[in-house]
Amino acid sequence: MGYYKKLTGARLFLPLFCLVLVLLSNLIKTPGFFEVTIKNGVLYGYIIDVINRASDLVILAVGMTLVVAASGGTDISVGAVMSVAGAVCCFILAGGQQSVNAFQNPYLLGVLAAVIAGILCGCFNGFLVAKMKIQPMVATLILFTAGRGIAQLITKGQITYIRVESYKMLGSSIPGIPIPTPVFVALIVVLLTYVLLKKTTLGLYIQTVGINPKASRLMGINSPMIIFLSYVFCGLCAGISGLVASSRIYSADANNIGLNLELDAILAVALGGNSLGGGKFSLLGSVIGAYTIQALSTTLYAMGVSPDQIPVYKAAVVVVIVALQSTELKRIVKRLQTERAAGKKVA
């Protein structure tokens, strides 16, 4: 009994339970959901699609986790920042042309420019929140609104195509390696972030600032700088995610890259058992939340649900999952168990 309570009381139990529940529900409608095959040297299957497609969201969720933990707010501009990063990269590689079959500038230059664009967007958001003390959602609403317009200006209102095989590898796969490349990118981002938070005091500072920024300032911690850096890092993650998304479609589509992913990133943090009020956080929990959301989307597609109806079903399931992780629900269940135990003693 004690082991059971310890297991169910673990912080990641409910996020993992919800992920497993969503995955296993596929066996009812799609018995071959977990089947994996190899085509043209690349792994294929529903479960591979979940892992692959969730990579963009995992990267965003990592950055969003730090923003939420440090500032108690969210960054709703990450989807638009993805679009800006993709536009910058494709514009440089295409040399200002609409479609090219060969790089007009070095590939690394385009990648570096895209990452810097993401960082600059993070600096802008961080300055507004940390220095100007603007409420996070209002501050990031600026780039949420203007970001795609900026991307359109960069690409001159057109979709810029990079029809070069090497450009497609980041979003698909490398010849000879069966696992999709985005999976490796997401894994590297998660591992590097985990090491950064565990091997330095940054993780502790973020939690301290998120719990009480005034008290942390009295302790000698530069609270505004920690909040600023969290937004910069979130912009970096959005830039990397934008590169992956752009590579998937070998183009810069300002209207569709990262569309609505900011909402999924926030949900991933919430589903991971993290408090949206800031403070303590679980990086792994957010990663699990990202895979849960993608698994849910893939499940609905596999069941033949219309793309127009998917948000409705998705919202309903997310409400149930969030409710299961609610501290208030846990309190109610605990009270009922106490009352039931007291009733048995009286009887």
Phi, psi and chi 1 to 4 in degrees:
 res  aa     phi    psi   chi1   chi2   chi3   chi4
   1 MET       -  -41.1 -172.0   67.0  177.1      -
   2 GLY   -64.9  -37.6      -      -      -      -
   3 TYR   -66.5  -38.9  175.8   76.5      -      -
   4 TYR   -63.1  -44.5  171.6   76.5      -      -
   5 LYS   -64.8  -38.0  -74.7 -174.5  175.9 -179.4
   6 LYS   -66.1  -39.4 -173.9  176.5 -179.7 -179.3
   7 LEU   -67.3  -50.4  176.9   64.8      -      -
   8 THR   -71.5  -20.7   54.8      -      -      -
   9 GLY   -86.7   -7.3      -      -      -      -
  10 ALA   -63.4  145.8      -      -      -      -
  11 ARG   -61.2  -36.0 -174.2  170.7 -173.0  177.0
  12 LEU   -94.6    3.7  -65.6  178.7      -      -
  13 PHE   -61.3  -52.0  173.0   76.3      -      -
  14 LEU   -66.1  -44.2  -81.4  175.2      -      -
  15 PRO   -57.4  -43.5  -28.0   36.6      -      -
  16 LEU   -67.4  -40.6  -81.1  171.6      -      -
  17 PHE   -60.8  -43.5  175.4   76.4      -      -
  18 CYS   -65.5  -39.5  -66.7      -      -      -
  19 LEU   -64.1  -47.6  174.8   59.1      -      -
  20 VAL   -62.0  -40.5  171.8      -      -      -
  21 LEU   -61.9  -44.0 -168.0   63.3      -      -
  22 VAL   -64.6  -42.0  171.0      -      -      -
  23 LEU   -67.3  -44.6  -69.9  173.9      -      -
  24 LEU   -68.9  -26.5  -68.7  179.7      -      -
  25 SER   -62.9  -19.4   64.8      -      -      -
  26 ASN   -70.1  -24.6  -70.2  -81.0      -      -
  27 LEU   -63.9  -23.3  -64.9  175.9      -      -
  28 ILE   -69.6  -48.3  -57.8  172.8      -      -
  29 LYS   -96.4  -34.1 -176.0   70.1  176.4  179.1
  30 THR  -127.3   87.4  -45.6      -      -      -
  31 PRO   -58.9  -27.7  -24.8   35.0      -      -
  32 GLY   -92.9   20.8      -      -      -      -
  33 PHE   -60.3  -36.2 -172.4   86.3      -      -
  34 PHE   -94.4    5.4  -68.8   96.5      -      -
  35 GLU   -73.0  135.9  -69.7 -179.1    4.6      -
  36 VAL  -124.6  129.2  177.2      -      -      -
  37 THR  -126.0  168.5   58.3      -      -      -
  38 ILE  -118.3  122.2  -64.4 -178.4      -      -
  39 LYS  -125.3  125.2  -64.7 -179.6 -178.8  178.4
  40 ASN    55.3   34.0  -59.2  -39.2      -      -
  41 GLY    80.4   10.0      -      -      -      -
  42 VAL  -124.1  140.4 -178.9      -      -      -
  43 LEU   -69.3  136.3  -67.3  174.1      -      -
  44 TYR  -131.3  154.0  -83.7   87.5      -      -
  45 GLY   147.4  162.6      -      -      -      -
  46 TYR   -59.5  -44.3  -78.3  117.7      -      -
  47 ILE   -68.0  -34.2 -168.6   66.1      -      -
  48 ILE   -67.5  -38.0  -62.4  -61.3      -      -
  49 ASP   -63.1  -38.7 -170.9   55.5      -      -
  50 VAL   -62.1  -49.4  169.4      -      -      -
  51 ILE   -63.7  -41.1  -62.5  172.0      -      -
  52 ASN   -69.3  -52.5 -178.7   21.0      -      -
  53 ARG   -67.3  -23.8  -66.5  -71.3  176.3  179.5
  54 ALA   -78.4  -10.8      -      -      -      -
  55 SER   -58.3  -45.8  -61.0      -      -      -
  56 ASP   -57.4  -44.6  -55.6    9.6      -      -
  57 LEU   -69.5  -36.6 -176.1   55.0      -      -
  58 VAL   -60.8  -44.3  167.1      -      -      -
  59 ILE   -62.8  -44.0  -62.8  170.0      -      -
  60 LEU   -64.1  -40.4  -73.2 -176.7      -      -
  61 ALA   -64.1  -33.3      -      -      -      -
  62 VAL   -62.3  -49.2  168.2      -      -      -
  63 GLY   -65.6  -40.2      -      -      -      -
  64 MET   -64.8  -33.6 -170.5   68.2   72.5      -
  65 THR   -60.4  -44.4  -59.2      -      -      -
  66 LEU   -68.6  -37.9  -59.0 -168.4      -      -
  67 VAL   -63.0  -47.6  162.8      -      -      -
  68 VAL   -63.3  -43.7  170.3      -      -      -
  69 ALA   -65.2  -39.6      -      -      -      -
  70 ALA   -82.3  -40.3      -      -      -      -
  71 SER  -106.8  -13.6   68.6      -      -      -
  72 GLY    69.5   16.1      -      -      -      -
  73 GLY  -131.0 -175.3      -      -      -      -
  74 THR  -126.1  163.8   55.7      -      -      -
  75 ASP  -112.4  100.9 -176.4  -12.3      -      -
  76 ILE   -88.4    9.6   62.1  172.5      -      -
  77 SER  -100.5   -0.3   70.9      -      -      -
  78 VAL   -60.9  -35.9  -71.1      -      -      -
  79 GLY   -64.0  -42.4      -      -      -      -
  80 ALA   -68.7  -35.6      -      -      -      -
  81 VAL   -65.5  -36.8  173.4      -      -      -
  82 MET   -57.5  -43.7  -75.6  176.9   63.5      -
  83 SER   -63.6  -41.9 -179.5      -      -      -
  84 VAL   -63.4  -45.3  171.3      -      -      -
  85 ALA   -61.3  -44.6      -      -      -      -
  86 GLY   -62.5  -40.1      -      -      -      -
  87 ALA   -66.1  -42.7      -      -      -      -
  88 VAL   -62.4  -46.2  168.2      -      -      -
  89 CYS   -62.1  -49.7 -177.6      -      -      -
  90 CYS   -66.9  -36.3  -71.2      -      -      -
  91 PHE   -61.8  -43.6  176.1   79.3      -      -
  92 ILE   -69.3  -44.8  -70.5  176.2      -      -
  93 LEU   -67.9  -29.0  -63.7 -178.2      -      -
  94 ALA   -89.5   -7.2      -      -      -      -
  95 GLY    63.0   31.0      -      -      -      -
  96 GLY    86.7   -3.5      -      -      -      -
  97 GLN   -85.0  165.5  -58.9  177.7   51.8      -
  98 GLN   -81.6  -35.2 -176.5 -179.4   -3.0      -
  99 SER  -148.4  132.6  179.0      -      -      -
 100 VAL  -135.8  153.8  -65.7      -      -      -
 101 ASN  -108.0    1.9  -63.9  -45.0      -      -
 102 ALA  -152.0  147.0      -      -      -      -
 103 PHE   -62.2  132.4  -67.1  140.6      -      -
 104 GLN   -90.7  -15.4  -57.3  -58.2  -58.6      -
 105 ASN  -141.5  162.4  -71.4  -64.7      -      -
 106 PRO   -56.6  138.9  -25.8   35.2      -      -
 107 TYR   -57.9  -44.3  174.6   71.1      -      -
 108 LEU   -62.6  -30.9  -72.1  178.7      -      -
 109 LEU   -65.4  -42.5  177.4   61.9      -      -
 110 GLY   -64.5  -43.3      -      -      -      -
 111 VAL   -63.8  -45.8  171.0      -      -      -
 112 LEU   -62.4  -41.5 -176.7   60.9      -      -
 113 ALA   -64.1  -39.5      -      -      -      -
 114 ALA   -65.1  -42.8      -      -      -      -
 115 VAL   -64.9  -41.8  170.8      -      -      -
 116 ILE   -63.9  -38.9  -69.1  175.1      -      -
 117 ALA   -60.2  -42.7      -      -      -      -
 118 GLY   -63.6  -41.7      -      -      -      -
 119 ILE   -64.2  -42.2  -68.6  174.5      -      -
 120 LEU   -63.3  -39.4  -71.0  176.1      -      -
 121 CYS   -63.6  -39.9  -70.8      -      -      -
 122 GLY   -64.9  -37.5      -      -      -      -
 123 CYS   -62.9  -41.3  -71.8      -      -      -
 124 PHE   -62.2  -48.4  176.2   75.8      -      -
 125 ASN   -64.0  -42.6  -71.5  -28.3      -      -
 126 GLY   -64.0  -37.8      -      -      -      -
 127 PHE   -63.2  -44.5  173.7   76.2      -      -
 128 LEU   -64.5  -39.8  -66.1 -179.8      -      -
 129 VAL   -80.3  -49.9  175.4      -      -      -
 130 ALA   -78.0  -42.0      -      -      -      -
 131 LYS   -92.8  -46.0 -172.7   66.6  176.4  177.8
 132 MET   -85.5   -8.1  -56.2  -56.4  -68.6      -
 133 LYS    60.0   33.8  -53.4  -60.9 -179.3 -175.7
 134 ILE   -84.2  139.8  -61.2  176.2      -      -
 135 GLN   -54.8  130.7 -153.8  -81.2  -25.0      -
 136 PRO   -48.9  -45.7  -30.7   37.0      -      -
 137 MET   -65.5  -37.8 -176.4  167.2  -73.6      -
 138 VAL   -69.0  -42.8  175.7      -      -      -
 139 ALA   -62.8  -45.2      -      -      -      -
 140 THR   -80.0  -12.3   56.3      -      -      -
 141 LEU   -64.3  -26.3 -178.8   63.3      -      -
 142 ILE   -61.6  -53.2  -63.1  172.2      -      -
 143 LEU   -73.1  -28.9  -85.3  179.7      -      -
 144 PHE   -58.9  -38.3  172.1   81.2      -      -
 145 THR   -82.5  -43.1  -54.9      -      -      -
 146 ALA   -93.6  -18.0      -      -      -      -
 147 GLY   -55.4  -48.6      -      -      -      -
 148 ARG   -69.4  -29.3  -63.7 -170.3 -174.3  -80.0
 149 GLY   -66.4  -39.3      -      -      -      -
 150 ILE   -63.2  -43.3  -65.8  171.8      -      -
 151 ALA   -61.8  -38.3      -      -      -      -
 152 GLN   -65.5  -38.5  -70.8  -80.7   14.0      -
 153 LEU   -64.2  -40.1  -72.9  173.6      -      -
 154 ILE   -64.1  -42.2  -65.7  171.3      -      -
 155 THR   -93.6    8.1   58.9      -      -      -
 156 LYS    59.0   35.9  -59.4  174.9 -176.7  177.6
 157 GLY    73.1   12.1      -      -      -      -
 158 GLN  -120.2  162.1  -59.6  174.7  -32.1      -
 159 ILE   -84.9  121.0  -62.3  177.3      -      -
 160 THR   -93.9  121.8  -57.2      -      -      -
 161 TYR  -102.6  134.8  -68.5   94.0      -      -
 162 ILE  -115.5   91.3  -51.1  -64.3      -      -
 163 ARG   -88.7   61.3  -55.3 -179.9 -170.4  -82.8
 164 VAL  -124.2  127.4 -177.1      -      -      -
 165 GLU   -57.9  -40.1  -72.8  -57.4  -43.7      -
 166 SER   -65.8  -26.7   57.8      -      -      -
 167 TYR   -72.5  -29.5 -176.1   70.3      -      -
 168 LYS   -76.2  -16.4  -58.3  175.9 -174.9  178.4
 169 MET   -63.8  -36.5  -70.0 -178.6 -173.9      -
 170 LEU   -62.6  -31.7 -172.2   64.6      -      -
 171 GLY  -100.5   -4.9      -      -      -      -
 172 SER  -124.7  -96.7   55.8      -      -      -
 173 SER  -155.8  158.7   61.4      -      -      -
 174 ILE   -95.7  132.3  -60.7  172.4      -      -
 175 PRO   -51.8  130.7  -27.8   36.1      -      -
 176 GLY    93.4  -11.9      -      -      -      -
 177 ILE  -114.4  114.2  -59.7  178.8      -      -
 178 PRO   -71.4  -21.9   26.6  -34.7      -      -
 179 ILE   -85.5  132.4  -59.0  174.6      -      -
 180 PRO   -56.2  140.2  -25.6   35.1      -      -
 181 THR   -59.3  -40.0  -49.8      -      -      -
 182 PRO   -55.6  -28.9  -28.0   36.8      -      -
 183 VAL   -63.6  -41.8  177.0      -      -      -
 184 PHE   -67.3  -39.8  -68.7  110.9      -      -
 185 VAL   -62.1  -46.4  178.4      -      -      -
 186 ALA   -62.7  -41.4      -      -      -      -
 187 LEU   -63.0  -43.1 -179.2   61.6      -      -
 188 ILE   -63.2  -44.3  -69.5  170.7      -      -
 189 VAL   -61.7  -44.7  170.1      -      -      -
 190 VAL   -64.3  -46.2  172.0      -      -      -
 191 LEU   -65.0  -45.0  -72.1  177.2      -      -
 192 LEU   -63.7  -39.8  -70.9  179.0      -      -
 193 THR   -66.1  -42.3  -54.4      -      -      -
 194 TYR   -61.2  -45.7 -179.9   81.6      -      -
 195 VAL   -63.2  -41.8  170.7      -      -      -
 196 LEU   -60.6  -41.5  177.1   66.5      -      -
 197 LEU   -75.8  -31.8  -64.4  174.8      -      -
 198 LYS   -89.1  -33.0  -69.9  -63.0 -179.4 -179.1
 199 LYS   -91.9   -8.1  -62.8  -61.0 -178.7 -179.0
 200 THR  -123.8  176.4   68.9      -      -      -
 201 THR   -87.1    2.9   56.0      -      -      -
 202 LEU   -59.2  -43.9 -177.5   60.5      -      -
 203 GLY   -59.5  -43.5      -      -      -      -
 204 LEU   -66.4  -40.9  179.7   61.3      -      -
 205 TYR   -63.0  -42.2  -75.2  171.4      -      -
 206 ILE   -61.6  -44.6  -71.9  174.6      -      -
 207 GLN   -64.1  -43.5  -70.9 -170.3   11.3      -
 208 THR   -62.3  -46.4  -55.1      -      -      -
 209 VAL   -64.6  -40.1  171.3      -      -      -
 210 GLY   -65.8  -35.7      -      -      -      -
 211 ILE   -72.6  -47.3  -66.8  172.1      -      -
 212 ASN  -156.1   93.9 -166.5  -33.1      -      -
 213 PRO   -62.5  -33.7   20.5  -32.2      -      -
 214 LYS   -69.3  -43.6  -68.3 -177.4  178.6  179.4
 215 ALA   -66.7  -38.4      -      -      -      -
 216 SER   -65.9  -32.7   62.5      -      -      -
 217 ARG   -67.3  -37.0 -164.1  178.5  -59.0  115.3
 218 LEU   -68.1  -25.0  -67.0  174.9      -      -
 219 MET   -82.4   -2.0  -67.9  170.5   58.6      -
 220 GLY    97.6    5.6      -      -      -      -
 221 ILE   -87.5  132.6  -61.0  174.5      -      -
 222 ASN   -79.2   85.8 -169.6  -20.2      -      -
 223 SER   -57.2  -48.1  -60.2      -      -      -
 224 PRO   -58.1  -37.3  -26.5   36.3      -      -
 225 MET   -67.4  -40.1  179.9   55.3   69.6      -
 226 ILE   -63.8  -43.4  -64.2  -61.2      -      -
 227 ILE   -64.8  -42.6  -65.3  173.4      -      -
 228 PHE   -58.9  -46.7  175.7   79.2      -      -
 229 LEU   -64.8  -33.4  -70.5  176.5      -      -
 230 SER   -65.4  -37.8   69.7      -      -      -
 231 TYR   -72.3  -35.8  -83.3   90.1      -      -
 232 VAL   -62.2  -44.3  172.0      -      -      -
 233 PHE   -65.2  -38.1 -172.1   81.0      -      -
 234 CYS   -63.7  -39.3 -170.8      -      -      -
 235 GLY   -64.4  -38.9      -      -      -      -
 236 LEU   -60.9  -46.4  169.1   63.6      -      -
 237 CYS   -61.8  -40.5  -70.9      -      -      -
 238 ALA   -64.4  -37.8      -      -      -      -
 239 GLY   -63.9  -44.0      -      -      -      -
 240 ILE   -64.2  -44.4  -64.3  172.4      -      -
 241 SER   -62.2  -37.1 -172.4      -      -      -
 242 GLY   -64.3  -37.5      -      -      -      -
 243 LEU   -62.6  -44.1  -78.3  171.6      -      -
 244 VAL   -63.9  -45.9  173.8      -      -      -
 245 ALA   -63.4  -40.1      -      -      -      -
 246 SER   -66.4  -39.4  174.3      -      -      -
 247 SER   -66.5  -33.4  177.2      -      -      -
 248 ARG   -57.4  -40.9  -75.1 -173.1 -166.9  -83.2
 249 ILE  -107.5   11.1   57.2  175.9      -      -
 250 TYR    39.8   44.4   53.6   90.3      -      -
 251 SER  -163.7  172.0   65.4      -      -      -
 252 ALA  -112.5   99.8      -      -      -      -
 253 ASP  -105.3   93.6 -174.5   -7.2      -      -
 254 ALA   -59.4  -28.7      -      -      -      -
 255 ASN   -81.7  -20.1  -71.1  -36.2      -      -
 256 ASN  -120.7  -24.0  -67.4  -56.8      -      -
 257 ILE   -64.2  123.7  -72.0 -179.0      -      -
 258 GLY    73.8   10.8      -      -      -      -
 259 LEU   -62.0  123.1 -173.1   63.9      -      -
 260 ASN    67.3    4.3  -64.2  -32.4      -      -
 261 LEU   -70.3  -22.6  -89.5 -173.5      -      -
 262 GLU   -62.6  -35.5   58.3  -84.9  -16.7      -
 263 LEU   -69.3  -41.0  -57.1  179.4      -      -
 264 ASP   -65.9  -35.3  -76.8  -12.1      -      -
 265 ALA   -65.3  -41.5      -      -      -      -
 266 ILE   -65.4  -41.5  -63.7  169.5      -      -
 267 LEU   -63.2  -38.5  -85.4  177.0      -      -
 268 ALA   -60.7  -40.4      -      -      -      -
 269 VAL   -64.7  -42.9  175.8      -      -      -
 270 ALA   -67.7  -43.3      -      -      -      -
 271 LEU   -66.8  -23.2  -67.7 -179.6      -      -
 272 GLY   -78.1    4.2      -      -      -      -
 273 GLY    84.8   12.7      -      -      -      -
 274 ASN   -87.1  145.0  -64.1  -69.8      -      -
 275 SER   -80.7  129.8  169.3      -      -      -
 276 LEU   -77.2    0.0  -66.0 -177.2      -      -
 277 GLY   -90.0   -1.5      -      -      -      -
 278 GLY    96.0  173.9      -      -      -      -
 279 GLY   101.0 -137.8      -      -      -      -
 280 LYS   -59.6  143.9  -69.4 -174.6  177.2 -178.7
 281 PHE  -144.8  162.8   63.0   92.5      -      -
 282 SER  -128.8  109.6  170.1      -      -      -
 283 LEU   -63.6  -43.5 -167.1   65.4      -      -
 284 LEU   -64.5  -35.9 -174.9   55.9      -      -
 285 GLY   -61.3  -41.5      -      -      -      -
 286 SER   -65.5  -37.9  -63.7      -      -      -
 287 VAL   -63.3  -43.6  172.3      -      -      -
 288 ILE   -62.6  -40.6  -65.9  170.5      -      -
 289 GLY   -61.6  -38.3      -      -      -      -
 290 ALA   -64.6  -43.3      -      -      -      -
 291 TYR   -67.7  -33.2  -77.3  117.5      -      -
 292 THR   -63.7  -45.0  -57.8      -      -      -
 293 ILE   -63.9  -43.8  -68.5  172.4      -      -
 294 GLN   -67.7  -38.6 -175.5   57.5   50.3      -
 295 ALA   -61.8  -38.4      -      -      -      -
 296 LEU   -65.0  -44.3  179.0   57.7      -      -
 297 SER   -63.0  -46.1  -61.5      -      -      -
 298 THR   -63.9  -38.2  -56.5      -      -      -
 299 THR   -60.4  -46.0  -62.4      -      -      -
 300 LEU   -65.6  -39.2  -66.6  171.6      -      -
 301 TYR   -63.5  -42.3  -82.4  116.6      -      -
 302 ALA   -64.5  -29.0      -      -      -      -
 303 MET   -83.8    0.5  -69.3 -178.6  174.1      -
 304 GLY    81.5   19.2      -      -      -      -
 305 VAL   -72.1  136.8  177.8      -      -      -
 306 SER   -63.5  139.6  168.3      -      -      -
 307 PRO   -54.5  -30.6  -27.1   35.7      -      -
 308 ASP   -71.4  -25.5  -64.2  -28.3      -      -
 309 GLN   -94.3  -16.0  -61.4  174.8   -8.0      -
 310 ILE   -55.7  -44.4  -79.2 -179.0      -      -
 311 PRO   -56.6  -33.1  -27.4   36.9      -      -
 312 VAL   -67.3  -51.1  178.4      -      -      -
 313 TYR   -63.4  -39.7  -69.7   93.9      -      -
 314 LYS   -62.7  -44.1 -165.8  173.2  174.8 -178.3
 315 ALA   -63.2  -40.7      -      -      -      -
 316 ALA   -63.3  -45.2      -      -      -      -
 317 VAL   -66.7  -40.8  175.3      -      -      -
 318 VAL   -62.2  -39.9  166.2      -      -      -
 319 VAL   -59.8  -43.0  166.7      -      -      -
 320 VAL   -64.7  -44.6  173.3      -      -      -
 321 ILE   -64.1  -44.7  -67.1  175.2      -      -
 322 VAL   -64.3  -38.9  172.0      -      -      -
 323 ALA   -63.3  -37.7      -      -      -      -
 324 LEU   -63.1  -29.7  -74.4  173.7      -      -
 325 GLN   -94.7    1.9  -60.7 -175.0   51.0      -
 326 SER   -66.8  134.4  167.6      -      -      -
 327 THR   -65.8  -31.3   53.3      -      -      -
 328 GLU   -66.5  -40.7 -174.6   61.3   30.5      -
 329 LEU   -63.8  -41.4  179.9   63.2      -      -
 330 LYS   -61.3  -39.4  -67.5  177.5 -176.6  177.5
 331 ARG   -65.7  -40.5 -165.4  176.4  -65.7  113.8
 332 ILE   -65.0  -45.0  -67.1  172.3      -      -
 333 VAL   -62.1  -41.6  171.2      -      -      -
 334 LYS   -64.5  -39.3 -171.2  175.0 -178.5  179.0
 335 ARG   -65.7  -41.3 -172.3  173.9   68.9 -114.1
 336 LEU   -63.9  -39.1  -69.8  174.5      -      -
 337 GLN   -65.7  -38.9  -70.7  175.8  -18.5      -
 338 THR   -65.1  -44.6  -55.9      -      -      -
 339 GLU   -64.6  -37.5  -69.0  175.9   -5.9      -
 340 ARG   -67.0  -40.5 -175.6  179.0  177.1 -176.8
 341 ALA   -66.8  -38.2      -      -      -      -
 342 ALA   -65.6  -38.5      -      -      -      -
 343 GLY   -64.6  -36.9      -      -      -      -
 344 LYS   -67.0  -38.8  -75.2 -176.1  178.4  179.9
 345 LYS   -64.6  -40.2  -72.4 -178.6  179.9  179.7
 346 VAL   -64.9  -40.6  172.6      -      -      -
 347 ALA   -66.6      -      -      -      -      -
